Amino acid sequence: MTDTIRIATDALSAEFSLLGAEMRVLRDEAGRDLLSDGPREYWTGRAPFLFPIVGAVNEDVIHVEGQAYPMAKHGFARKSMFTLIDHQPAAATFRLESSGATRAQYPFEFRLDIAVAIEGAALHTYVTIFNPGDEPLPASFGFHPAFRWPLPWGGTRADHRLVFAEDEPAPIRRIDTANGLVLPEPRATPVEGKMLAVRDDLFVDDAIIFDELHSRSVRFGVPGNRMIEVAFTDLPLLGVWTKPGAPFLCIEPWQGLADPVGYRGEFRAKPYVVEVAPGASHVLNMTISLKN
């Protein structure tokens, strides 16, 4: 079995690795690359899945019933081997299940299914967090696709914009760059109406975090040209990130957030952590589509 799984329609194609179930390639109908190629000098990720945490946790541990468990930034799923459950010409499903290795970091039983499907020029991703255990399962999850900046449809980096579905006047949150945790003070939003002019200096202090977001979709590209739309009906938060000068922009719908500065409480008590009842599932979805 190859560890690269390809799905496609005439309008869009994508390739995934069994390592992390990560999308490694996304191309339009002309074969033009839309996803970062992972430049080593900036960030080698392309579109990892973040589970069971999003961002960093204080002192790199989570607390469960008073006991500390080691947990690296963004969790372990992105560095875990998934099993291919199903593969069709335009769809695939990947699975990660709890094991001795995961329980040493995250003492819960879980099953994480990631199903991807292309319909026309839209890539749908459905994430199912299933709890096979007999106690509530606390979890966070995040998407982290890195799109080429500039995109291959014309215009310079400086011409690119994020265009939100709704006006976004609310303050944003920022990260303490010393430890990766969320600062307590909100900051004024750089969005003007629905529009954010993306530029390198916005990301000197790490990601821009929208935690009072009205929009459930955002478009990226040069207005008037073809754009990428990211829709995320089930996720309350959005992170936008790059490293200054990098040839990509990450648009990251999240169900979860880094620890607040100084947080030492229980993992399940953190804001935006969901609890999945025994025998139940929690489903999240994101759609990436090309919009002319």
KOLKOL-507679 format. One record per residue (C-alpha): residue number from 1; residue in one letter; x negated, y, z negated. Coordinates in Angstrom, 2 decimals. Layout:
<atoms>
atom nr=NUM, rest=a, east=X, north=Y, up=Z
...
</atoms>
This chain:
<atoms>
atom nr=1, rest=m, east=0.00, north=0.00, up=0.00
atom nr=2, rest=t, east=-1.33, north=3.44, up=0.91
atom nr=3, rest=d, east=-1.37, north=6.07, up=-1.81
atom nr=4, rest=t, east=-0.19, north=8.71, up=0.69
atom nr=5, rest=i, east=3.53, north=8.71, up=1.40
atom nr=6, rest=r, east=4.88, north=10.72, up=4.35
atom nr=7, rest=i, east=8.46, north=11.84, up=4.90
atom nr=8, rest=a, east=9.67, north=13.97, up=7.80
atom nr=9, rest=t, east=12.38, north=15.34, up=10.04
atom nr=10, rest=d, east=11.87, north=17.21, up=13.30
atom nr=11, rest=a, east=11.84, north=20.48, up=11.33
atom nr=12, rest=l, east=9.67, north=19.69, up=8.30
atom nr=13, rest=s, east=7.19, north=17.09, up=7.05
atom nr=14, rest=a, east=5.60, north=16.38, up=3.69
atom nr=15, rest=e, east=3.00, north=14.00, up=2.27
atom nr=16, rest=f, east=2.79, north=12.84, up=-1.34
atom nr=17, rest=s, east=0.16, north=11.11, up=-3.44
atom nr=18, rest=l, east=0.95, north=8.36, up=-5.93
atom nr=19, rest=l, east=-1.35, north=10.26, up=-8.29
atom nr=20, rest=g, east=1.10, north=12.54, up=-10.05
atom nr=21, rest=a, east=3.66, north=12.05, up=-7.25
atom nr=22, rest=e, east=2.15, north=15.33, up=-6.07
atom nr=23, rest=m, east=3.02, north=16.83, up=-2.71
atom nr=24, rest=r, east=-0.27, north=17.28, up=-0.90
atom nr=25, rest=v, east=0.93, north=18.54, up=2.48
atom nr=26, rest=l, east=3.94, north=20.52, up=3.70
atom nr=27, rest=r, east=4.18, north=21.46, up=7.38
atom nr=28, rest=d, east=6.72, north=23.17, up=9.62
atom nr=29, rest=e, east=7.97, north=21.86, up=12.97
atom nr=30, rest=a, east=4.81, north=23.08, up=14.74
atom nr=31, rest=g, east=2.50, north=21.35, up=12.25
atom nr=32, rest=r, east=1.49, north=24.58, up=10.51
atom nr=33, rest=d, east=0.43, north=24.11, up=6.89
atom nr=34, rest=l, east=2.59, north=25.82, up=4.26
atom nr=35, rest=l, east=0.98, north=24.39, up=1.11
atom nr=36, rest=s, east=-2.37, north=25.23, up=-0.43
atom nr=37, rest=d, east=-5.24, north=22.94, up=0.52
atom nr=38, rest=g, east=-6.58, north=23.10, up=-3.05
atom nr=39, rest=p, east=-9.66, north=25.34, up=-2.71
atom nr=40, rest=r, east=-12.09, north=24.14, up=-5.36
atom nr=41, rest=e, east=-13.32, north=27.63, up=-6.24
atom nr=42, rest=y, east=-9.82, north=28.66, up=-7.35
atom nr=43, rest=w, east=-7.56, north=25.71, up=-8.21
atom nr=44, rest=t, east=-7.45, north=22.20, up=-6.75
atom nr=45, rest=g, east=-3.76, north=21.59, up=-7.47
atom nr=46, rest=r, east=-1.22, north=21.79, up=-4.69
atom nr=47, rest=a, east=2.20, north=21.02, up=-6.17
atom nr=48, rest=p, east=1.86, north=19.11, up=-9.46
atom nr=49, rest=f, east=4.78, north=18.11, up=-11.67
atom nr=50, rest=l, east=4.51, north=19.30, up=-15.27
atom nr=51, rest=f, east=5.72, north=16.79, up=-17.90
atom nr=52, rest=p, east=6.35, north=16.45, up=-20.83
atom nr=53, rest=i, east=5.17, north=20.02, up=-21.46
atom nr=54, rest=v, east=4.87, north=23.20, up=-19.43
atom nr=55, rest=g, east=1.80, north=25.36, up=-19.98
atom nr=56, rest=a, east=-0.44, north=25.08, up=-23.01
atom nr=57, rest=v, east=0.33, north=24.09, up=-26.59
atom nr=58, rest=n, east=-1.33, north=25.54, up=-29.66
atom nr=59, rest=e, east=-4.66, north=23.81, up=-30.39
atom nr=60, rest=d, east=-3.82, north=21.30, up=-27.61
atom nr=61, rest=v, east=-1.48, north=19.27, up=-29.83
atom nr=62, rest=i, east=2.24, north=18.75, up=-30.16
atom nr=63, rest=h, east=3.87, north=17.96, up=-33.50
atom nr=64, rest=v, east=6.37, north=15.12, up=-33.83
atom nr=65, rest=e, east=7.74, north=14.46, up=-37.30
atom nr=66, rest=g, east=4.78, north=16.30, up=-38.77
atom nr=67, rest=q, east=2.15, north=14.29, up=-36.91
atom nr=68, rest=a, east=-0.15, north=15.90, up=-34.35
atom nr=69, rest=y, east=-0.59, north=14.30, up=-30.92
atom nr=70, rest=p, east=-3.16, north=15.48, up=-28.36
atom nr=71, rest=m, east=-1.61, north=17.06, up=-25.28
atom nr=72, rest=a, east=-3.49, north=18.72, up=-22.44
atom nr=73, rest=k, east=-2.13, north=21.75, up=-20.58
atom nr=74, rest=h, east=0.90, north=20.90, up=-18.40
atom nr=75, rest=g, east=1.06, north=17.35, up=-19.78
atom nr=76, rest=f, east=-0.07, north=13.99, up=-18.45
atom nr=77, rest=a, east=2.28, north=13.26, up=-15.55
atom nr=78, rest=r, east=0.17, north=15.16, up=-13.04
atom nr=79, rest=k, east=-2.79, north=12.87, up=-13.77
atom nr=80, rest=s, east=-0.80, north=9.62, up=-13.97
atom nr=81, rest=m, east=-0.26, north=7.01, up=-11.27
atom nr=82, rest=f, east=3.37, north=6.73, up=-10.22
atom nr=83, rest=t, east=5.02, north=3.68, up=-8.69
atom nr=84, rest=l, east=6.71, north=3.99, up=-5.31
atom nr=85, rest=i, east=10.28, north=2.79, up=-5.82
atom nr=86, rest=d, east=11.75, north=3.59, up=-2.40
atom nr=87, rest=h, east=10.48, north=4.93, up=0.93
atom nr=88, rest=q, east=12.58, north=5.89, up=3.93
atom nr=89, rest=p, east=11.60, north=8.00, up=6.98
atom nr=90, rest=a, east=12.83, north=11.20, up=5.31
atom nr=91, rest=a, east=12.99, north=10.25, up=1.62
atom nr=92, rest=a, east=11.01, north=8.62, up=-1.19
atom nr=93, rest=t, east=11.31, north=7.96, up=-4.92
atom nr=94, rest=f, east=8.44, north=7.77, up=-7.41
atom nr=95, rest=r, east=8.54, north=6.55, up=-11.02
atom nr=96, rest=l, east=6.48, north=6.96, up=-14.17
atom nr=97, rest=e, east=7.36, north=5.02, up=-17.33
atom nr=98, rest=s, east=6.14, north=5.20, up=-20.90
atom nr=99, rest=s, east=3.14, north=3.07, up=-21.78
atom nr=100, rest=g, east=0.58, north=2.67, up=-24.52
atom nr=101, rest=a, east=-1.43, north=5.49, up=-22.96
atom nr=102, rest=t, east=1.51, north=7.90, up=-22.88
atom nr=103, rest=r, east=2.73, north=6.97, up=-26.38
atom nr=104, rest=a, east=-0.68, north=7.95, up=-27.80
atom nr=105, rest=q, east=0.10, north=11.53, up=-26.68
atom nr=106, rest=y, east=3.90, north=11.53, up=-26.64
atom nr=107, rest=p, east=5.44, north=8.94, up=-28.98
atom nr=108, rest=f, east=8.63, north=8.33, up=-27.02
atom nr=109, rest=e, east=10.07, north=5.91, up=-24.51
atom nr=110, rest=f, east=10.91, north=7.55, up=-21.18
atom nr=111, rest=r, east=11.36, north=6.98, up=-17.48
atom nr=112, rest=l, east=10.61, north=9.81, up=-15.07
atom nr=113, rest=d, east=11.96, north=9.44, up=-11.53
atom nr=114, rest=i, east=11.08, north=11.94, up=-8.82
atom nr=115, rest=a, east=13.14, north=11.62, up=-5.65
atom nr=116, rest=v, east=12.27, north=13.70, up=-2.59
atom nr=117, rest=a, east=14.30, north=14.02, up=0.60
atom nr=118, rest=i, east=14.09, north=16.21, up=3.69
atom nr=119, rest=e, east=17.29, north=17.37, up=5.35
atom nr=120, rest=g, east=16.62, north=19.52, up=8.39
atom nr=121, rest=a, east=14.22, north=22.25, up=7.27
atom nr=122, rest=a, east=14.85, north=21.73, up=3.54
atom nr=123, rest=l, east=12.89, north=19.59, up=1.08
atom nr=124, rest=h, east=14.98, north=18.56, up=-1.93
atom nr=125, rest=t, east=13.35, north=17.30, up=-5.13
atom nr=126, rest=y, east=15.51, north=15.62, up=-7.78
atom nr=127, rest=v, east=13.92, north=14.87, up=-11.13
atom nr=128, rest=t, east=15.61, north=12.44, up=-13.54
atom nr=129, rest=i, east=14.34, north=12.16, up=-17.12
atom nr=130, rest=f, east=15.89, north=8.99, up=-18.54
atom nr=131, rest=n, east=15.77, north=8.00, up=-22.21
atom nr=132, rest=p, east=15.65, north=4.19, up=-22.65
atom nr=133, rest=g, east=14.86, north=4.55, up=-26.35
atom nr=134, rest=d, east=17.06, north=4.70, up=-29.44
atom nr=135, rest=e, east=16.25, north=8.26, up=-30.56
atom nr=136, rest=p, east=16.68, north=11.64, up=-28.81
atom nr=137, rest=l, east=13.95, north=12.33, up=-26.27
atom nr=138, rest=p, east=12.55, north=15.91, up=-26.30
atom nr=139, rest=a, east=10.98, north=17.00, up=-23.04
atom nr=140, rest=s, east=10.03, north=19.88, up=-20.83
atom nr=141, rest=f, east=9.47, north=19.83, up=-17.08
atom nr=142, rest=g, east=8.09, north=22.20, up=-14.50
atom nr=143, rest=f, east=7.54, north=22.50, up=-10.77
atom nr=144, rest=h, east=4.26, north=24.09, up=-9.58
atom nr=145, rest=p, east=4.12, north=24.37, up=-5.75
atom nr=146, rest=a, east=1.30, north=26.53, up=-4.37
atom nr=147, rest=f, east=2.22, north=28.10, up=-1.03
atom nr=148, rest=r, east=-0.27, north=29.53, up=1.41
atom nr=149, rest=w, east=-0.79, north=33.26, up=1.09
atom nr=150, rest=p, east=-0.64, north=34.45, up=3.81
atom nr=151, rest=l, east=1.87, north=32.07, up=5.37
atom nr=152, rest=p, east=1.22, north=31.10, up=9.01
atom nr=153, rest=w, east=4.11, north=33.10, up=10.51
atom nr=154, rest=g, east=2.45, north=36.49, up=10.85
atom nr=155, rest=g, east=1.53, north=39.38, up=8.58
atom nr=156, rest=t, east=-1.32, north=39.96, up=6.18
atom nr=157, rest=r, east=-1.51, north=39.04, up=2.51
atom nr=158, rest=a, east=-0.57, north=42.62, up=1.67
atom nr=159, rest=d, east=2.63, north=42.32, up=3.73
atom nr=160, rest=h, east=3.98, north=39.42, up=1.66
atom nr=161, rest=r, east=6.81, north=39.85, up=-0.79
atom nr=162, rest=l, east=8.89, north=37.86, up=-3.24
atom nr=163, rest=v, east=12.54, north=38.63, up=-2.65
atom nr=164, rest=f, east=14.89, north=37.54, up=-5.43
atom nr=165, rest=a, east=18.52, north=36.64, up=-4.84
atom nr=166, rest=e, east=19.61, north=39.19, up=-7.47
atom nr=167, rest=d, east=18.21, north=42.38, up=-8.99
atom nr=168, rest=e, east=15.72, north=41.51, up=-11.73
atom nr=169, rest=p, east=15.41, north=44.47, up=-14.14
atom nr=170, rest=a, east=14.71, north=42.48, up=-17.31
atom nr=171, rest=p, east=11.28, north=42.53, up=-18.99
atom nr=172, rest=i, east=8.81, north=39.74, up=-18.29
atom nr=173, rest=r, east=6.52, north=37.71, up=-20.54
atom nr=174, rest=r, east=2.76, north=37.35, up=-20.28
atom nr=175, rest=i, east=0.09, north=34.92, up=-21.45
atom nr=176, rest=d, east=-2.69, north=35.44, up=-23.97
atom nr=177, rest=t, east=-5.63, north=34.66, up=-21.68
atom nr=178, rest=a, east=-7.74, north=33.59, up=-24.68
atom nr=179, rest=n, east=-5.59, north=30.54, up=-25.42
atom nr=180, rest=g, east=-2.88, north=30.21, up=-22.75
atom nr=181, rest=l, east=-0.03, north=30.89, up=-25.19
atom nr=182, rest=v, east=2.90, north=33.25, up=-24.74
atom nr=183, rest=l, east=2.47, north=36.74, up=-26.16
atom nr=184, rest=p, east=5.33, north=38.02, up=-28.34
atom nr=185, rest=e, east=5.71, north=41.42, up=-26.68
atom nr=186, rest=p, east=7.75, north=41.63, up=-23.48
atom nr=187, rest=r, east=6.34, north=43.71, up=-20.63
atom nr=188, rest=a, east=8.01, north=45.91, up=-18.03
atom nr=189, rest=t, east=8.88, north=44.00, up=-14.88
atom nr=190, rest=p, east=6.91, north=44.70, up=-11.69
atom nr=191, rest=v, east=10.03, north=43.83, up=-9.65
atom nr=192, rest=e, east=11.72, north=46.77, up=-7.96
atom nr=193, rest=g, east=15.36, north=45.83, up=-7.44
atom nr=194, rest=k, east=15.07, north=42.43, up=-5.78
atom nr=195, rest=m, east=11.56, north=42.94, up=-4.41
atom nr=196, rest=l, east=8.13, north=42.12, up=-5.79
atom nr=197, rest=a, east=5.13, north=43.20, up=-3.76
atom nr=198, rest=v, east=2.65, north=40.43, up=-4.62
atom nr=199, rest=r, east=-0.89, north=41.63, up=-5.10
atom nr=200, rest=d, east=-3.98, north=40.28, up=-6.84
atom nr=201, rest=d, east=-4.07, north=42.72, up=-9.76
atom nr=202, rest=l, east=-0.72, north=41.40, up=-11.03
atom nr=203, rest=f, east=-2.41, north=38.13, up=-11.96
atom nr=204, rest=v, east=-5.54, north=39.30, up=-13.75
atom nr=205, rest=d, east=-3.72, north=38.37, up=-16.99
atom nr=206, rest=d, east=-2.47, north=35.00, up=-15.72
atom nr=207, rest=a, east=1.14, north=34.18, up=-14.77
atom nr=208, rest=i, east=4.15, north=36.45, up=-14.64
atom nr=209, rest=i, east=6.96, north=34.74, up=-16.56
atom nr=210, rest=f, east=10.64, north=35.51, up=-16.00
atom nr=211, rest=d, east=12.64, north=34.33, up=-19.02
atom nr=212, rest=e, east=15.74, north=36.50, up=-18.46
atom nr=213, rest=l, east=16.18, north=35.64, up=-14.82
atom nr=214, rest=h, east=19.45, north=36.32, up=-12.96
atom nr=215, rest=s, east=18.40, north=34.72, up=-9.66
atom nr=216, rest=r, east=18.52, north=31.03, up=-8.93
atom nr=217, rest=s, east=16.47, north=31.39, up=-5.76
atom nr=218, rest=v, east=13.63, north=33.47, up=-4.42
atom nr=219, rest=r, east=12.10, north=33.92, up=-0.97
atom nr=220, rest=f, east=8.40, north=34.34, up=-0.20
atom nr=221, rest=g, east=6.86, north=35.76, up=2.95
atom nr=222, rest=v, east=6.95, north=38.83, up=5.13
atom nr=223, rest=p, east=10.44, north=40.38, up=5.30
atom nr=224, rest=g, east=11.68, north=40.23, up=8.88
atom nr=225, rest=n, east=9.65, north=37.06, up=9.55
atom nr=226, rest=r, east=10.42, north=33.49, up=8.63
atom nr=227, rest=m, east=10.21, north=32.98, up=4.85
atom nr=228, rest=i, east=10.08, north=30.12, up=2.35
atom nr=229, rest=e, east=13.00, north=29.90, up=-0.07
atom nr=230, rest=v, east=12.66, north=28.17, up=-3.43
atom nr=231, rest=a, east=16.02, north=27.37, up=-5.07
atom nr=232, rest=f, east=16.28, north=26.00, up=-8.63
atom nr=233, rest=t, east=19.86, north=25.81, up=-9.84
atom nr=234, rest=d, east=19.14, north=23.84, up=-13.03
atom nr=235, rest=l, east=16.03, north=25.56, up=-14.41
atom nr=236, rest=p, east=16.17, north=28.69, up=-16.57
atom nr=237, rest=l, east=12.62, north=30.05, up=-16.19
atom nr=238, rest=l, east=10.33, north=31.07, up=-13.36
atom nr=239, rest=g, east=6.56, north=31.48, up=-13.39
atom nr=240, rest=v, east=4.64, north=33.19, up=-10.59
atom nr=241, rest=w, east=0.88, north=32.69, up=-10.56
atom nr=242, rest=t, east=-2.33, north=32.79, up=-8.63
atom nr=243, rest=k, east=-5.96, north=33.62, up=-9.26
atom nr=244, rest=p, east=-6.97, north=37.00, up=-7.83
atom nr=245, rest=g, east=-8.25, north=36.50, up=-4.30
atom nr=246, rest=a, east=-6.94, north=32.95, up=-3.96
atom nr=247, rest=p, east=-5.23, north=31.97, up=-0.67
atom nr=248, rest=f, east=-2.06, north=30.74, up=-2.39
atom nr=249, rest=l, east=0.85, north=31.84, up=-4.55
atom nr=250, rest=c, east=2.55, north=29.47, up=-6.98
atom nr=251, rest=i, east=6.33, north=29.78, up=-7.42
atom nr=252, rest=e, east=7.16, north=27.67, up=-10.47
atom nr=253, rest=p, east=10.68, north=26.90, up=-11.74
atom nr=254, rest=w, east=10.42, north=25.66, up=-15.34
atom nr=255, rest=q, east=12.46, north=23.93, up=-18.01
atom nr=256, rest=g, east=9.95, north=24.75, up=-20.71
atom nr=257, rest=l, east=7.27, north=27.23, up=-21.64
atom nr=258, rest=a, east=3.87, north=27.40, up=-23.28
atom nr=259, rest=d, east=3.85, north=27.68, up=-27.06
atom nr=260, rest=p, east=4.30, north=31.15, up=-28.51
atom nr=261, rest=v, east=1.09, north=32.48, up=-30.03
atom nr=262, rest=g, east=0.61, north=30.83, up=-33.44
atom nr=263, rest=y, east=3.35, north=28.20, up=-33.01
atom nr=264, rest=r, east=2.89, north=25.11, up=-35.20
atom nr=265, rest=g, east=6.44, north=23.79, up=-35.37
atom nr=266, rest=e, east=7.97, north=20.57, up=-34.13
atom nr=267, rest=f, east=7.86, north=19.99, up=-30.38
atom nr=268, rest=r, east=11.60, north=19.35, up=-30.19
atom nr=269, rest=a, east=12.30, north=22.72, up=-31.87
atom nr=270, rest=k, east=10.50, north=24.77, up=-29.21
atom nr=271, rest=p, east=12.55, north=27.08, up=-27.00
atom nr=272, rest=y, east=13.59, north=25.50, up=-23.68
atom nr=273, rest=v, east=12.78, north=21.93, up=-24.73
atom nr=274, rest=v, east=15.73, north=19.72, up=-23.77
atom nr=275, rest=e, east=16.81, north=16.66, up=-25.75
atom nr=276, rest=v, east=18.00, north=13.61, up=-23.83
atom nr=277, rest=a, east=20.29, north=11.32, up=-25.81
atom nr=278, rest=p, east=19.54, north=7.58, up=-26.01
atom nr=279, rest=g, east=20.67, north=5.90, up=-22.82
atom nr=280, rest=a, east=21.27, north=9.25, up=-21.09
atom nr=281, rest=s, east=19.52, north=11.24, up=-18.35
atom nr=282, rest=h, east=18.69, north=14.87, up=-17.70
atom nr=283, rest=v, east=18.52, north=15.87, up=-14.03
atom nr=284, rest=l, east=16.71, north=18.87, up=-12.51
atom nr=285, rest=n, east=16.34, north=19.90, up=-8.90
atom nr=286, rest=m, east=14.40, north=22.24, up=-6.66
atom nr=287, rest=t, east=14.82, north=22.87, up=-2.94
atom nr=288, rest=i, east=12.14, north=24.35, up=-0.67
atom nr=289, rest=s, east=13.55, north=25.47, up=2.67
atom nr=290, rest=l, east=12.48, north=27.50, up=5.68
atom nr=291, rest=k, east=14.60, north=30.58, up=6.36
atom nr=292, rest=n, east=14.43, north=32.53, up=9.60
</atoms>
